[in-house]
Amino acid sequence: MLFVHIGNILGGMSTVPVHKGALISVGEAAVIMGCTTGRVRQMLRSGLLKGEKVNQRAWVVYRKSAESNSEKPLGVGRPRVPQ
């Protein structure tokens, strides 16, 4: 078990126990999920994907969350309005 320091909302640091390989980069999550890094960050901000903000710019993603989101079929484009 590893202990990882992550930034919290108040700007301080928290120590969180994680298993090795449990946290991945935004780029790795994008590859697993088959989407862009921008979409991964959007999903992190909205809470659709679980991860932690490391500092003001960087995120780490929980591997299990990325893997579970990769199994969902992705809709392409905007949903159509029934006519």
BABA-249644 format. One record per atom (N, C-alpha, C): residue number from 1; residue in one letter; atom name; x, y, z. Coordinates in Angstrom, 1 decimal, always signed. Layout:
{num: NUM | residu: A | atome: CA | X: X | Y: Y | Z: Z}
...
END
This chain:
{num: 1 | residu: M | atome: N | X: +0.9 | Y: -1.2 | Z: +0.0}
{num: 1 | residu: M | atome: CA | X: +0.0 | Y: +0.0 | Z: +0.0}
{num: 1 | residu: M | atome: C | X: +0.9 | Y: +1.2 | Z: +0.0}
{num: 2 | residu: L | atome: N | X: +0.6 | Y: +2.2 | Z: -0.9}
{num: 2 | residu: L | atome: CA | X: +1.3 | Y: +3.4 | Z: -0.9}
{num: 2 | residu: L | atome: C | X: +0.5 | Y: +4.5 | Z: -0.3}
{num: 3 | residu: F | atome: N | X: +1.1 | Y: +5.6 | Z: +0.1}
{num: 3 | residu: F | atome: CA | X: +0.4 | Y: +6.8 | Z: +0.6}
{num: 3 | residu: F | atome: C | X: +0.8 | Y: +7.9 | Z: -0.3}
{num: 4 | residu: V | atome: N | X: -0.2 | Y: +8.5 | Z: -0.9}
{num: 4 | residu: V | atome: CA | X: +0.0 | Y: +9.6 | Z: -1.9}
{num: 4 | residu: V | atome: C | X: -0.5 | Y: +10.9 | Z: -1.3}
{num: 5 | residu: H | atome: N | X: +0.3 | Y: +11.9 | Z: -1.5}
{num: 5 | residu: H | atome: CA | X: -0.1 | Y: +13.3 | Z: -1.1}
{num: 5 | residu: H | atome: C | X: -0.8 | Y: +13.9 | Z: -2.2}
{num: 6 | residu: I | atome: N | X: -2.0 | Y: +14.4 | Z: -1.9}
{num: 6 | residu: I | atome: CA | X: -2.8 | Y: +15.1 | Z: -2.9}
{num: 6 | residu: I | atome: C | X: -3.2 | Y: +16.4 | Z: -2.3}
{num: 7 | residu: G | atome: N | X: -3.4 | Y: +17.4 | Z: -3.2}
{num: 7 | residu: G | atome: CA | X: -3.9 | Y: +18.7 | Z: -2.7}
{num: 7 | residu: G | atome: C | X: -5.4 | Y: +18.7 | Z: -2.4}
{num: 8 | residu: N | atome: N | X: -5.8 | Y: +19.4 | Z: -1.4}
{num: 8 | residu: N | atome: CA | X: -7.3 | Y: +19.4 | Z: -1.1}
{num: 8 | residu: N | atome: C | X: -7.8 | Y: +20.8 | Z: -1.5}
{num: 9 | residu: I | atome: N | X: -9.1 | Y: +20.9 | Z: -1.3}
{num: 9 | residu: I | atome: CA | X: -9.8 | Y: +22.1 | Z: -1.7}
{num: 9 | residu: I | atome: C | X: -9.2 | Y: +23.4 | Z: -1.0}
{num: 10 | residu: L | atome: N | X: -8.8 | Y: +23.3 | Z: +0.2}
{num: 10 | residu: L | atome: CA | X: -8.3 | Y: +24.4 | Z: +1.0}
{num: 10 | residu: L | atome: C | X: -6.8 | Y: +24.7 | Z: +0.6}
{num: 11 | residu: G | atome: N | X: -6.2 | Y: +24.0 | Z: -0.3}
{num: 11 | residu: G | atome: CA | X: -4.9 | Y: +24.3 | Z: -0.7}
{num: 11 | residu: G | atome: C | X: -3.8 | Y: +23.6 | Z: +0.1}
{num: 12 | residu: G | atome: N | X: -4.2 | Y: +22.8 | Z: +1.1}
{num: 12 | residu: G | atome: CA | X: -3.3 | Y: +22.0 | Z: +1.9}
{num: 12 | residu: G | atome: C | X: -3.0 | Y: +20.7 | Z: +1.2}
{num: 13 | residu: M | atome: N | X: -2.4 | Y: +19.8 | Z: +2.0}
{num: 13 | residu: M | atome: CA | X: -2.1 | Y: +18.5 | Z: +1.4}
{num: 13 | residu: M | atome: C | X: -2.8 | Y: +17.5 | Z: +2.3}
{num: 14 | residu: S | atome: N | X: -3.3 | Y: +16.4 | Z: +1.7}
{num: 14 | residu: S | atome: CA | X: -3.8 | Y: +15.3 | Z: +2.3}
{num: 14 | residu: S | atome: C | X: -3.0 | Y: +14.0 | Z: +1.9}
{num: 15 | residu: T | atome: N | X: -3.0 | Y: +13.1 | Z: +2.8}
{num: 15 | residu: T | atome: CA | X: -2.3 | Y: +11.8 | Z: +2.5}
{num: 15 | residu: T | atome: C | X: -3.4 | Y: +10.7 | Z: +2.3}
{num: 16 | residu: V | atome: N | X: -3.4 | Y: +10.1 | Z: +1.2}
{num: 16 | residu: V | atome: CA | X: -4.5 | Y: +9.1 | Z: +0.9}
{num: 16 | residu: V | atome: C | X: -3.8 | Y: +7.8 | Z: +0.6}
{num: 17 | residu: P | atome: N | X: -4.2 | Y: +6.7 | Z: +1.3}
{num: 17 | residu: P | atome: CA | X: -3.6 | Y: +5.4 | Z: +1.0}
{num: 17 | residu: P | atome: C | X: -4.2 | Y: +4.8 | Z: -0.3}
{num: 18 | residu: V | atome: N | X: -3.3 | Y: +4.4 | Z: -1.2}
{num: 18 | residu: V | atome: CA | X: -3.8 | Y: +3.8 | Z: -2.5}
{num: 18 | residu: V | atome: C | X: -2.9 | Y: +2.6 | Z: -2.8}
{num: 19 | residu: H | atome: N | X: -3.4 | Y: +1.7 | Z: -3.6}
{num: 19 | residu: H | atome: CA | X: -2.7 | Y: +0.5 | Z: -4.1}
{num: 19 | residu: H | atome: C | X: -1.8 | Y: +1.0 | Z: -5.3}
{num: 20 | residu: K | atome: N | X: -0.7 | Y: +0.4 | Z: -5.4}
{num: 20 | residu: K | atome: CA | X: +0.2 | Y: +0.7 | Z: -6.6}
{num: 20 | residu: K | atome: C | X: -0.6 | Y: +0.4 | Z: -7.9}
{num: 21 | residu: G | atome: N | X: -0.6 | Y: +1.3 | Z: -8.8}
{num: 21 | residu: G | atome: CA | X: -1.3 | Y: +1.2 | Z: -10.0}
{num: 21 | residu: G | atome: C | X: -2.7 | Y: +1.6 | Z: -10.0}
{num: 22 | residu: A | atome: N | X: -3.2 | Y: +2.0 | Z: -8.8}
{num: 22 | residu: A | atome: CA | X: -4.6 | Y: +2.5 | Z: -8.7}
{num: 22 | residu: A | atome: C | X: -4.8 | Y: +3.8 | Z: -9.3}
{num: 23 | residu: L | atome: N | X: -3.8 | Y: +4.7 | Z: -9.3}
{num: 23 | residu: L | atome: CA | X: -3.9 | Y: +6.0 | Z: -9.9}
{num: 23 | residu: L | atome: C | X: -3.2 | Y: +6.1 | Z: -11.2}
{num: 24 | residu: I | atome: N | X: -3.9 | Y: +6.7 | Z: -12.2}
{num: 24 | residu: I | atome: CA | X: -3.2 | Y: +6.8 | Z: -13.5}
{num: 24 | residu: I | atome: C | X: -3.3 | Y: +8.3 | Z: -14.0}
{num: 25 | residu: S | atome: N | X: -2.6 | Y: +8.6 | Z: -15.0}
{num: 25 | residu: S | atome: CA | X: -2.6 | Y: +10.0 | Z: -15.5}
{num: 25 | residu: S | atome: C | X: -3.9 | Y: +10.2 | Z: -16.4}
{num: 26 | residu: V | atome: N | X: -4.2 | Y: +11.4 | Z: -16.7}
{num: 26 | residu: V | atome: CA | X: -5.3 | Y: +11.8 | Z: -17.6}
{num: 26 | residu: V | atome: C | X: -5.1 | Y: +11.1 | Z: -18.9}
{num: 27 | residu: G | atome: N | X: -3.8 | Y: +11.2 | Z: -19.4}
{num: 27 | residu: G | atome: CA | X: -3.5 | Y: +10.6 | Z: -20.7}
{num: 27 | residu: G | atome: C | X: -3.8 | Y: +9.1 | Z: -20.8}
{num: 28 | residu: E | atome: N | X: -3.4 | Y: +8.4 | Z: -19.7}
{num: 28 | residu: E | atome: CA | X: -3.6 | Y: +6.9 | Z: -19.6}
{num: 28 | residu: E | atome: C | X: -5.1 | Y: +6.6 | Z: -19.6}
{num: 29 | residu: A | atome: N | X: -5.9 | Y: +7.5 | Z: -18.8}
{num: 29 | residu: A | atome: CA | X: -7.3 | Y: +7.3 | Z: -18.7}
{num: 29 | residu: A | atome: C | X: -8.0 | Y: +7.5 | Z: -20.1}
{num: 30 | residu: A | atome: N | X: -7.5 | Y: +8.5 | Z: -20.9}
{num: 30 | residu: A | atome: CA | X: -8.1 | Y: +8.8 | Z: -22.2}
{num: 30 | residu: A | atome: C | X: -7.8 | Y: +7.6 | Z: -23.1}
{num: 31 | residu: V | atome: N | X: -6.7 | Y: +6.9 | Z: -23.0}
{num: 31 | residu: V | atome: CA | X: -6.4 | Y: +5.8 | Z: -23.9}
{num: 31 | residu: V | atome: C | X: -7.4 | Y: +4.6 | Z: -23.5}
{num: 32 | residu: I | atome: N | X: -7.5 | Y: +4.4 | Z: -22.2}
{num: 32 | residu: I | atome: CA | X: -8.4 | Y: +3.3 | Z: -21.7}
{num: 32 | residu: I | atome: C | X: -9.8 | Y: +3.5 | Z: -22.1}
{num: 33 | residu: M | atome: N | X: -10.3 | Y: +4.8 | Z: -22.0}
{num: 33 | residu: M | atome: CA | X: -11.6 | Y: +5.1 | Z: -22.3}
{num: 33 | residu: M | atome: C | X: -11.9 | Y: +5.4 | Z: -23.8}
{num: 34 | residu: G | atome: N | X: -10.9 | Y: +5.6 | Z: -24.5}
{num: 34 | residu: G | atome: CA | X: -11.1 | Y: +5.8 | Z: -26.0}
{num: 34 | residu: G | atome: C | X: -11.6 | Y: +7.2 | Z: -26.2}
{num: 35 | residu: C | atome: N | X: -11.2 | Y: +8.2 | Z: -25.5}
{num: 35 | residu: C | atome: CA | X: -11.6 | Y: +9.6 | Z: -25.7}
{num: 35 | residu: C | atome: C | X: -10.4 | Y: +10.5 | Z: -25.6}
{num: 36 | residu: T | atome: N | X: -10.7 | Y: +11.8 | Z: -25.6}
{num: 36 | residu: T | atome: CA | X: -9.6 | Y: +12.8 | Z: -25.5}
{num: 36 | residu: T | atome: C | X: -9.3 | Y: +13.1 | Z: -24.0}
{num: 37 | residu: T | atome: N | X: -8.1 | Y: +13.7 | Z: -23.8}
{num: 37 | residu: T | atome: CA | X: -7.7 | Y: +14.1 | Z: -22.5}
{num: 37 | residu: T | atome: C | X: -8.7 | Y: +15.3 | Z: -22.0}
{num: 38 | residu: G | atome: N | X: -9.1 | Y: +16.1 | Z: -22.9}
{num: 38 | residu: G | atome: CA | X: -10.1 | Y: +17.2 | Z: -22.6}
{num: 38 | residu: G | atome: C | X: -11.4 | Y: +16.6 | Z: -22.0}
{num: 39 | residu: R | atome: N | X: -11.8 | Y: +15.5 | Z: -22.7}
{num: 39 | residu: R | atome: CA | X: -13.1 | Y: +14.9 | Z: -22.2}
{num: 39 | residu: R | atome: C | X: -12.9 | Y: +14.2 | Z: -20.8}
{num: 40 | residu: V | atome: N | X: -11.7 | Y: +13.7 | Z: -20.6}
{num: 40 | residu: V | atome: CA | X: -11.4 | Y: +13.1 | Z: -19.3}
{num: 40 | residu: V | atome: C | X: -11.5 | Y: +14.2 | Z: -18.2}
{num: 41 | residu: R | atome: N | X: -10.8 | Y: +15.3 | Z: -18.5}
{num: 41 | residu: R | atome: CA | X: -10.9 | Y: +16.4 | Z: -17.5}
{num: 41 | residu: R | atome: C | X: -12.3 | Y: +16.9 | Z: -17.3}
{num: 42 | residu: Q | atome: N | X: -13.1 | Y: +17.0 | Z: -18.3}
{num: 42 | residu: Q | atome: CA | X: -14.5 | Y: +17.4 | Z: -18.2}
{num: 42 | residu: Q | atome: C | X: -15.2 | Y: +16.5 | Z: -17.3}
{num: 43 | residu: M | atome: N | X: -15.0 | Y: +15.2 | Z: -17.5}
{num: 43 | residu: M | atome: CA | X: -15.7 | Y: +14.2 | Z: -16.7}
{num: 43 | residu: M | atome: C | X: -15.3 | Y: +14.2 | Z: -15.3}
{num: 44 | residu: L | atome: N | X: -14.0 | Y: +14.5 | Z: -15.0}
{num: 44 | residu: L | atome: CA | X: -13.5 | Y: +14.7 | Z: -13.7}
{num: 44 | residu: L | atome: C | X: -14.2 | Y: +15.9 | Z: -13.0}
{num: 45 | residu: R | atome: N | X: -14.2 | Y: +17.0 | Z: -13.7}
{num: 45 | residu: R | atome: CA | X: -14.8 | Y: +18.2 | Z: -13.1}
{num: 45 | residu: R | atome: C | X: -16.3 | Y: +18.0 | Z: -12.8}
{num: 46 | residu: S | atome: N | X: -17.0 | Y: +17.2 | Z: -13.6}
{num: 46 | residu: S | atome: CA | X: -18.5 | Y: +17.1 | Z: -13.4}
{num: 46 | residu: S | atome: C | X: -18.8 | Y: +15.9 | Z: -12.5}
{num: 47 | residu: G | atome: N | X: -17.8 | Y: +15.1 | Z: -12.1}
{num: 47 | residu: G | atome: CA | X: -18.0 | Y: +14.0 | Z: -11.2}
{num: 47 | residu: G | atome: C | X: -18.4 | Y: +12.7 | Z: -11.9}
{num: 48 | residu: L | atome: N | X: -18.4 | Y: +12.7 | Z: -13.2}
{num: 48 | residu: L | atome: CA | X: -18.7 | Y: +11.4 | Z: -13.9}
{num: 48 | residu: L | atome: C | X: -17.6 | Y: +10.4 | Z: -13.8}
{num: 49 | residu: L | atome: N | X: -16.4 | Y: +10.9 | Z: -13.6}
{num: 49 | residu: L | atome: CA | X: -15.2 | Y: +10.1 | Z: -13.5}
{num: 49 | residu: L | atome: C | X: -14.5 | Y: +10.4 | Z: -12.1}
{num: 50 | residu: K | atome: N | X: -14.0 | Y: +9.4 | Z: -11.4}
{num: 50 | residu: K | atome: CA | X: -13.5 | Y: +9.6 | Z: -10.1}
{num: 50 | residu: K | atome: C | X: -12.0 | Y: +9.8 | Z: -10.2}
{num: 51 | residu: G | atome: N | X: -11.5 | Y: +10.8 | Z: -9.5}
{num: 51 | residu: G | atome: CA | X: -10.1 | Y: +11.1 | Z: -9.5}
{num: 51 | residu: G | atome: C | X: -9.8 | Y: +12.2 | Z: -8.4}
{num: 52 | residu: E | atome: N | X: -8.5 | Y: +12.6 | Z: -8.4}
{num: 52 | residu: E | atome: CA | X: -8.1 | Y: +13.6 | Z: -7.4}
{num: 52 | residu: E | atome: C | X: -7.4 | Y: +14.7 | Z: -8.1}
{num: 53 | residu: K | atome: N | X: -7.5 | Y: +15.9 | Z: -7.7}
{num: 53 | residu: K | atome: CA | X: -6.8 | Y: +17.0 | Z: -8.3}
{num: 53 | residu: K | atome: C | X: -5.5 | Y: +17.1 | Z: -7.5}
{num: 54 | residu: V | atome: N | X: -4.4 | Y: +17.0 | Z: -8.2}
{num: 54 | residu: V | atome: CA | X: -3.0 | Y: +17.0 | Z: -7.5}
{num: 54 | residu: V | atome: C | X: -2.6 | Y: +18.4 | Z: -7.2}
{num: 55 | residu: N | atome: N | X: -2.8 | Y: +19.3 | Z: -8.2}
{num: 55 | residu: N | atome: CA | X: -2.5 | Y: +20.8 | Z: -7.9}
{num: 55 | residu: N | atome: C | X: -3.5 | Y: +21.6 | Z: -8.8}
{num: 56 | residu: Q | atome: N | X: -3.2 | Y: +22.8 | Z: -9.0}
{num: 56 | residu: Q | atome: CA | X: -4.2 | Y: +23.6 | Z: -9.7}
{num: 56 | residu: Q | atome: C | X: -4.5 | Y: +23.1 | Z: -11.2}
{num: 57 | residu: R | atome: N | X: -3.5 | Y: +22.4 | Z: -11.7}
{num: 57 | residu: R | atome: CA | X: -3.7 | Y: +22.0 | Z: -13.1}
{num: 57 | residu: R | atome: C | X: -3.8 | Y: +20.5 | Z: -13.4}
{num: 58 | residu: A | atome: N | X: -3.2 | Y: +19.7 | Z: -12.5}
{num: 58 | residu: A | atome: CA | X: -3.1 | Y: +18.3 | Z: -12.8}
{num: 58 | residu: A | atome: C | X: -4.1 | Y: +17.4 | Z: -12.0}
{num: 59 | residu: W | atome: N | X: -4.5 | Y: +16.4 | Z: -12.7}
{num: 59 | residu: W | atome: CA | X: -5.4 | Y: +15.4 | Z: -12.1}
{num: 59 | residu: W | atome: C | X: -4.8 | Y: +14.0 | Z: -12.1}
{num: 60 | residu: V | atome: N | X: -5.2 | Y: +13.1 | Z: -11.2}
{num: 60 | residu: V | atome: CA | X: -4.9 | Y: +11.7 | Z: -11.3}
{num: 60 | residu: V | atome: C | X: -6.3 | Y: +11.0 | Z: -11.3}
{num: 61 | residu: V | atome: N | X: -6.4 | Y: +9.9 | Z: -12.0}
{num: 61 | residu: V | atome: CA | X: -7.6 | Y: +9.2 | Z: -12.2}
{num: 61 | residu: V | atome: C | X: -7.5 | Y: +7.9 | Z: -11.5}
{num: 62 | residu: Y | atome: N | X: -8.6 | Y: +7.4 | Z: -10.9}
{num: 62 | residu: Y | atome: CA | X: -8.7 | Y: +6.1 | Z: -10.4}
{num: 62 | residu: Y | atome: C | X: -8.8 | Y: +5.1 | Z: -11.5}
{num: 63 | residu: R | atome: N | X: -7.9 | Y: +4.2 | Z: -11.7}
{num: 63 | residu: R | atome: CA | X: -7.9 | Y: +3.2 | Z: -12.8}
{num: 63 | residu: R | atome: C | X: -9.3 | Y: +2.5 | Z: -12.9}
{num: 64 | residu: K | atome: N | X: -9.9 | Y: +2.1 | Z: -11.8}
{num: 64 | residu: K | atome: CA | X: -11.1 | Y: +1.3 | Z: -11.9}
{num: 64 | residu: K | atome: C | X: -12.2 | Y: +2.2 | Z: -12.4}
{num: 65 | residu: S | atome: N | X: -12.2 | Y: +3.5 | Z: -12.1}
{num: 65 | residu: S | atome: CA | X: -13.2 | Y: +4.4 | Z: -12.6}
{num: 65 | residu: S | atome: C | X: -13.1 | Y: +4.5 | Z: -14.2}
{num: 66 | residu: A | atome: N | X: -11.8 | Y: +4.7 | Z: -14.6}
{num: 66 | residu: A | atome: CA | X: -11.6 | Y: +4.8 | Z: -16.1}
{num: 66 | residu: A | atome: C | X: -12.0 | Y: +3.5 | Z: -16.8}
{num: 67 | residu: E | atome: N | X: -11.7 | Y: +2.4 | Z: -16.2}
{num: 67 | residu: E | atome: CA | X: -12.0 | Y: +1.1 | Z: -16.8}
{num: 67 | residu: E | atome: C | X: -13.5 | Y: +0.9 | Z: -16.8}
{num: 68 | residu: S | atome: N | X: -14.2 | Y: +1.3 | Z: -15.8}
{num: 68 | residu: S | atome: CA | X: -15.7 | Y: +1.1 | Z: -15.8}
{num: 68 | residu: S | atome: C | X: -16.4 | Y: +2.0 | Z: -16.8}
{num: 69 | residu: N | atome: N | X: -15.8 | Y: +3.2 | Z: -17.0}
{num: 69 | residu: N | atome: CA | X: -16.4 | Y: +4.1 | Z: -18.0}
{num: 69 | residu: N | atome: C | X: -16.0 | Y: +3.7 | Z: -19.4}
{num: 70 | residu: S | atome: N | X: -15.0 | Y: +2.9 | Z: -19.6}
{num: 70 | residu: S | atome: CA | X: -14.7 | Y: +2.5 | Z: -20.9}
{num: 70 | residu: S | atome: C | X: -15.6 | Y: +1.4 | Z: -21.5}
{num: 71 | residu: E | atome: N | X: -16.4 | Y: +0.8 | Z: -20.6}
{num: 71 | residu: E | atome: CA | X: -17.3 | Y: -0.3 | Z: -21.0}
{num: 71 | residu: E | atome: C | X: -18.6 | Y: +0.3 | Z: -21.4}
{num: 72 | residu: K | atome: N | X: -18.9 | Y: +1.6 | Z: -21.1}
{num: 72 | residu: K | atome: CA | X: -20.2 | Y: +2.2 | Z: -21.5}
{num: 72 | residu: K | atome: C | X: -20.1 | Y: +2.6 | Z: -23.0}
{num: 73 | residu: P | atome: N | X: -21.1 | Y: +2.3 | Z: -23.8}
{num: 73 | residu: P | atome: CA | X: -21.0 | Y: +2.8 | Z: -25.2}
{num: 73 | residu: P | atome: C | X: -21.1 | Y: +4.3 | Z: -25.2}
{num: 74 | residu: L | atome: N | X: -20.3 | Y: +4.9 | Z: -26.0}
{num: 74 | residu: L | atome: CA | X: -20.3 | Y: +6.3 | Z: -26.1}
{num: 74 | residu: L | atome: C | X: -21.2 | Y: +6.8 | Z: -27.3}
{num: 75 | residu: G | atome: N | X: -22.1 | Y: +7.7 | Z: -27.0}
{num: 75 | residu: G | atome: CA | X: -22.9 | Y: +8.3 | Z: -28.0}
{num: 75 | residu: G | atome: C | X: -22.1 | Y: +9.4 | Z: -28.7}
{num: 76 | residu: V | atome: N | X: -22.2 | Y: +9.4 | Z: -30.0}
{num: 76 | residu: V | atome: CA | X: -21.5 | Y: +10.4 | Z: -30.8}
{num: 76 | residu: V | atome: C | X: -22.3 | Y: +11.6 | Z: -31.2}
{num: 77 | residu: G | atome: N | X: -21.9 | Y: +12.7 | Z: -30.9}
{num: 77 | residu: G | atome: CA | X: -22.6 | Y: +14.0 | Z: -31.2}
{num: 77 | residu: G | atome: C | X: -23.7 | Y: +14.3 | Z: -30.3}
{num: 78 | residu: R | atome: N | X: -24.5 | Y: +15.3 | Z: -30.7}
{num: 78 | residu: R | atome: CA | X: -25.6 | Y: +15.8 | Z: -29.9}
{num: 78 | residu: R | atome: C | X: -26.8 | Y: +14.8 | Z: -30.1}
{num: 79 | residu: P | atome: N | X: -27.5 | Y: +14.6 | Z: -29.0}
{num: 79 | residu: P | atome: CA | X: -28.7 | Y: +13.8 | Z: -29.1}
{num: 79 | residu: P | atome: C | X: -29.8 | Y: +14.5 | Z: -30.0}
{num: 80 | residu: R | atome: N | X: -30.4 | Y: +13.7 | Z: -30.9}
{num: 80 | residu: R | atome: CA | X: -31.4 | Y: +14.2 | Z: -31.8}
{num: 80 | residu: R | atome: C | X: -32.7 | Y: +14.5 | Z: -31.1}
{num: 81 | residu: V | atome: N | X: -33.3 | Y: +15.6 | Z: -31.5}
{num: 81 | residu: V | atome: CA | X: -34.6 | Y: +16.0 | Z: -31.0}
{num: 81 | residu: V | atome: C | X: -35.7 | Y: +15.3 | Z: -31.9}
{num: 82 | residu: P | atome: N | X: -36.7 | Y: +14.6 | Z: -31.2}
{num: 82 | residu: P | atome: CA | X: -37.7 | Y: +13.9 | Z: -32.1}
{num: 82 | residu: P | atome: C | X: -38.5 | Y: +15.0 | Z: -32.8}
{num: 83 | residu: Q | atome: N | X: -38.8 | Y: +14.7 | Z: -34.1}
{num: 83 | residu: Q | atome: CA | X: -39.6 | Y: +15.7 | Z: -34.9}
{num: 83 | residu: Q | atome: C | X: -41.0 | Y: +15.2 | Z: -35.2}
END
